[in-house]
């Protein structure tokens, strides 16, 4: 029974990056062996255990064979006779198919260290094409590390898309990989990879124009991505990817506010703040303006920011107490007056 650190922890250590989580593979053990040593079982689809002290994940070495459609369409075999190399062979990329034993010696049967040095994303084996989510993972790693994709891997990704393998992607897994790629340092490289293999047009047909530069939080980046789209296209994209409410709502708010972002009169500015729900959700409106600055760098938004500060300072409670009749109209009037003072 031997244990090895595997995957991302080994990769990141070789890159000199901080390692926060470590995953382990155990060779030559049964679930009963793990239980006897105090490990707690947590895996649903295959044998995974938590270490009794460190609580790190230890998985029994396993092989996988495609047996159906979708990410659950695999037959898993985990037994003491599965070798470390067999376990590593089922992984996506060579840079993720390395291990270190408990003495710190590197186990690298597929040349992952060399690909890491040369900045190459290369699939490990033909098992890559059994899971179309791996296309998105490769694109995401390109966005994270700025690595190039090996020609044979890119050809395989393109063949998978052309063969319809990507038609069976599950929305939740797509969003998981897509959102992580969008948050990486170079998201544009993800979209370029998806474009070259044909998956962008198939999975994200609305996104024909990709921003050159991304910044800010994930909701800001998603709003920036959706900036050229109309409301119906944003809704369609969000429904297909099952985009969470925070990202969806900011993208839609930006779409509704876009025509008024150059507003200069009190009436226009107040309408902008109402459309963006700026008085109730100041932080989200700030994110909207952040996305606007990225999408339209020449847009002058200082007036809107100053006007919002002034309008938000109006005491709605005092207006209501002074005269409870027609409060919304009187509040609008007071906010217009406050905006006018800063113009």
GIKA-V130142 format. One record per residue. N is the residue number from 1. RES is the residue in one letter. PHI is phi in whole degrees, 0 to 359 (999 if undefined). PSI is psi as a letter, one per 40 degrees, with the letter a starting at -180 (none if undefined). OMEGA is omega as a letter, one per 30 degrees, with the letter a starting at -180 (NA if undefined). Layout:
# GIKA-V130142
{{N,RES,PHI,PSI,OMEGA} {N,RES,PHI,PSI,OMEGA}}
This chain:
# GIKA-V130142
{{1,X,999,h,a} {2,X,230,i,a} {3,X,244,i,a} {4,X,224,h,l} {5,X,286,h,a} {6,X,226,i,l} {7,X,72,b,a} {8,X,300,d,a} {9,X,296,d,l} {10,X,292,d,l} {11,X,303,d,a} {12,X,293,d,l} {13,X,296,d,l} {14,X,293,d,l} {15,X,277,e,a} {16,X,78,f,l} {17,X,266,i,l} {18,X,294,h,l} {19,X,251,h,a} {20,X,258,d,a} {21,X,235,i,l} {22,X,236,h,l} {23,X,253,i,a} {24,X,240,i,l} {25,X,244,h,a} {26,X,248,h,a} {27,X,253,h,l} {28,X,85,f,a} {29,X,231,i,l} {30,X,247,i,l} {31,X,304,d,l} {32,X,293,d,l} {33,X,299,d,a} {34,X,294,d,a} {35,X,298,d,a} {36,X,296,d,a} {37,X,267,e,l} {38,X,92,e,l} {39,X,288,i,a} {40,X,256,h,a} {41,X,289,h,l} {42,X,226,e,a} {43,X,287,h,l} {44,X,264,d,a} {45,X,266,d,l} {46,X,204,i,a} {47,X,289,h,l} {48,X,234,i,a} {49,X,225,i,l} {50,X,259,h,l} {51,X,297,h,a} {52,X,297,d,a} {53,X,250,d,a} {54,X,276,d,a} {55,X,64,e,l} {56,X,285,i,a} {57,X,275,h,l} {58,X,238,h,l} {59,X,250,i,l} {60,X,292,i,l} {61,X,305,h,a} {62,X,212,i,l} {63,X,242,i,l} {64,X,227,i,l} {65,X,231,h,a} {66,X,296,h,a} {67,X,228,e,a} {68,X,182,a,a} {69,X,281,i,l} {70,X,84,i,a} {71,X,285,e,l} {72,X,260,e,a} {73,X,276,f,a} {74,X,229,i,l} {75,X,260,h,a} {76,X,259,h,l} {77,X,238,h,l} {78,X,236,h,a} {79,X,203,i,a} {80,X,300,d,a} {81,X,273,e,l} {82,X,284,h,a} {83,X,273,i,l} {84,X,297,d,a} {85,X,298,d,l} {86,X,296,d,l} {87,X,294,d,a} {88,X,291,d,a} {89,X,295,d,a} {90,X,278,e,a} {91,X,282,i,a} {92,X,285,d,a} {93,X,239,i,a} {94,X,301,d,a} {95,X,289,e,l} {96,X,255,e,a} {97,X,246,f,l} {98,X,246,i,l} {99,X,217,i,l} {100,X,229,h,l} {101,X,281,i,a} {102,X,292,e,l} {103,X,269,e,l} {104,X,93,e,l} {105,X,282,h,a} {106,X,281,h,l} {107,X,245,h,a} {108,X,220,g,a} {109,X,286,e,a} {110,X,240,e,l} {111,X,77,f,a} {112,X,295,d,a} {113,X,296,d,l} {114,X,297,d,l} {115,X,296,d,l} {116,X,295,d,l} {117,X,297,d,a} {118,X,269,e,l} {119,X,68,f,a} {120,X,239,h,l} {121,X,257,h,a} {122,X,229,h,l} {123,X,289,i,a} {124,X,282,d,a} {125,X,205,a,l} {126,X,296,e,l} {127,X,298,e,l} {128,X,307,d,a} {129,X,284,e,l} {130,X,280,e,a} {131,X,226,h,a} {132,X,296,e,l} {133,X,300,d,a} {134,X,296,d,l} {135,X,299,d,l} {136,X,293,d,l} {137,X,296,d,l} {138,X,299,d,l} {139,X,298,d,l} {140,X,294,d,l} {141,X,294,d,l} {142,X,299,d,l} {143,X,291,d,a} {144,X,283,d,a} {145,X,258,e,a} {146,X,73,e,a} {147,X,283,i,l} {148,X,273,i,l} {149,X,265,h,l} {150,X,302,h,a} {151,X,306,d,a} {152,X,291,d,l} {153,X,287,d,l} {154,X,295,d,l} {155,X,297,d,l} {156,X,296,d,l} {157,X,301,d,a} {158,X,294,d,l} {159,X,297,d,l} {160,X,298,d,l} {161,X,294,d,a} {162,X,295,d,a} {163,X,279,e,l} {164,X,87,e,a} {165,X,299,d,a} {166,X,288,e,l} {167,X,292,e,a} {168,X,254,e,l} {169,X,294,i,l} {170,X,269,h,a} {171,X,306,d,a} {172,X,298,d,l} {173,X,286,d,l} {174,X,298,d,a} {175,X,297,d,a} {176,X,301,d,a} {177,X,286,d,a} {178,X,297,d,a} {179,X,292,d,l} {180,X,293,d,l} {181,X,295,d,l} {182,X,295,d,a} {183,X,272,e,a} {184,X,285,i,a} {185,X,299,d,a} {186,X,229,g,a} {187,X,303,d,a} {188,X,301,d,l} {189,X,293,d,l} {190,X,296,d,a} {191,X,293,d,l} {192,X,296,d,l} {193,X,294,d,l} {194,X,294,d,l} {195,X,293,d,a} {196,X,295,d,a} {197,X,268,e,l} {198,X,91,e,a} {199,X,281,d,l} {200,X,300,d,a} {201,X,295,d,a} {202,X,277,d,a} {203,X,265,d,a} {204,X,230,f,a} {205,X,297,d,a} {206,X,289,d,a} {207,X,269,g,a} {208,X,272,d,a} {209,X,245,h,a} {210,X,259,h,l} {211,X,301,i,l} {212,X,282,d,a} {213,X,232,h,l} {214,X,240,i,l} {215,X,202,i,l} {216,X,86,a,a} {217,X,288,i,l} {218,X,300,d,l} {219,X,301,d,l} {220,X,296,d,a} {221,X,295,d,l} {222,X,291,d,l} {223,X,298,d,l} {224,X,296,d,l} {225,X,299,d,a} {226,X,273,e,a} {227,X,307,d,a} {228,X,283,e,a} {229,X,273,i,l} {230,X,275,i,a} {231,X,298,d,a} {232,X,296,d,l} {233,X,292,d,l} {234,X,296,d,l} {235,X,299,d,a} {236,X,296,d,l} {237,X,298,d,a} {238,X,295,d,l} {239,X,293,d,a} {240,X,293,d,a} {241,X,265,e,a} {242,X,53,f,a} {243,X,293,h,l} {244,X,300,i,a} {245,X,302,d,a} {246,X,300,d,l} {247,X,290,d,a} {248,X,298,d,a} {249,X,295,d,l} {250,X,292,d,l} {251,X,298,d,l} {252,X,290,d,l} {253,X,298,d,l} {254,X,296,d,l} {255,X,297,d,a} {256,X,289,d,a} {257,X,270,e,a} {258,X,309,d,a} {259,X,294,e,a} {260,X,252,e,a} {261,X,292,d,l} {262,X,266,e,a} {263,X,302,i,a} {264,X,227,e,l} {265,X,261,i,l} {266,X,304,d,a} {267,X,296,d,a} {268,X,294,d,a} {269,X,294,d,l} {270,X,296,d,l} {271,X,296,d,l} {272,X,301,d,a} {273,X,292,d,l} {274,X,290,d,l} {275,X,298,d,a} {276,X,271,e,a} {277,X,52,f,a} {278,X,291,d,a} {279,X,283,d,l} {280,X,273,d,a} {281,X,231,g,a} {282,X,298,d,a} {283,X,296,d,a} {284,X,294,d,l} {285,X,296,d,l} {286,X,297,d,l} {287,X,295,d,l} {288,X,300,d,l} {289,X,294,d,l} {290,X,297,d,l} {291,X,297,d,a} {292,X,296,d,l} {293,X,296,d,l} {294,X,286,d,a} {295,X,286,d,a} {296,X,227,g,a} {297,X,303,d,a} {298,X,276,e,a} {299,X,287,h,l} {300,X,271,h,a} {301,X,249,e,a} {302,X,297,d,l} {303,X,298,d,a} {304,X,297,d,a} {305,X,295,d,l} {306,X,292,d,a} {307,X,294,d,l} {308,X,296,d,l} {309,X,300,d,a} {310,X,291,d,a} {311,X,293,d,a} {312,X,290,e,l} {313,X,281,e,l} {314,X,292,h,a} {315,X,275,g,a} {316,X,297,d,l} {317,X,297,d,a} {318,X,295,d,l} {319,X,296,d,a} {320,X,295,d,a} {321,X,289,d,a} {322,X,291,d,a} {323,X,201,h,a} {324,X,287,e,a} {325,X,272,h,l} {326,X,51,f,a} {327,X,299,d,a} {328,X,303,d,a} {329,X,294,d,a} {330,X,290,d,l} {331,X,293,d,l} {332,X,301,d,a} {333,X,299,d,a} {334,X,294,d,l} {335,X,290,d,l} {336,X,299,d,l} {337,X,296,d,l} {338,X,293,d,l} {339,X,295,d,a} {340,X,302,d,a} {341,X,291,d,a} {342,X,259,e,a} {343,X,278,none,NA}}
